Amino acid sequence: MKKGKAKVVALANQKGGVGKTTSTMNLAAALALKNKKVLIIDSDPQGNASSGVGVKKLNGDGNQLYHCYMEKVTTEECIRGSNLKNLDIIPSSIDLVGAEIELISLKFREKKLKKVIRPIRGNYDYILIDCPPSLGLLTINSLTAADSVIIPLQCEYFALEGLAQLIDTIRKVKKSLNHDLYIEGLLMTMYDKRNKLTHQVANEVKNHFGDQVYKTVIPRNVRLSESPSHGKTILEYDRNCPGAKAYMKLGNEFQKRCR
């Protein structure tokens, strides 16, 4: 990572419900609490990362990622602060679905997000992109703009289903659009140490991907599920719960790997 230039990391998995948004929000919060300047880009039209850090649902009002894609406003005009010091966000809403449709006819459509990020990249230490649960144009833009990818994987039977397709997509983006892209790590989420299947899935992933798998695992935790409904990251909502401690640990491991 060049001095004065943010590391850009996409959190991607086309399978829904694996903890992408939860991990984006809470890894960002952990880094912000370590006095790092962090920006979340909510690239999911559901806008859950936006509401999860305290930005009210946008219904066509207010600047958001869609307007950046369409070059209706500058990137700076789309950035909003969160409840947490050092943590900003470019929010999203269902309008972003329209961007995916409107981009199809545009030249260099896969590089629009990279263009959005360029003017503000020097203002942050880390930029985390919350990708939608698909391998469509929004995810392709995220992978093209990113330095690396974190793949959250749910510790359940179908965890590896679709993973080969995602990795193939990452390879294709690396080959044709972003030669420097690499997998930052695989993150095991919803880990239940009492469940035998959890251990089997985790072992299978570790056997296949080795050191690419984060040592930190994110446990199943009710407080993690509750915090977004209060517009707070888990580190604001309940810093002493197992989920909060896991994300702080992940923040440490993430930073060590970056160095």
QUICOR-V765290 format. One record per helix or strand of 3 or more residues. SS is the DSSP state (H for helix, E for strand). FROM is the first residue (numbers start at 1). LEN is the number of residues. If there is no record, write none. Layout:
# QUICOR-V765290
ss from len
SS FROM LEN
SS FROM LEN
This chain:
# QUICOR-V765290
ss from len
E 7 5
H 20 13
E 38 6
H 48 5
H 65 5
H 76 3
E 79 3
E 87 4
H 96 8
H 109 10
H 121 3
E 126 6
H 137 9
E 148 7
H 163 14
E 182 8
H 196 17
H 222 9
H 234 4
H 242 17
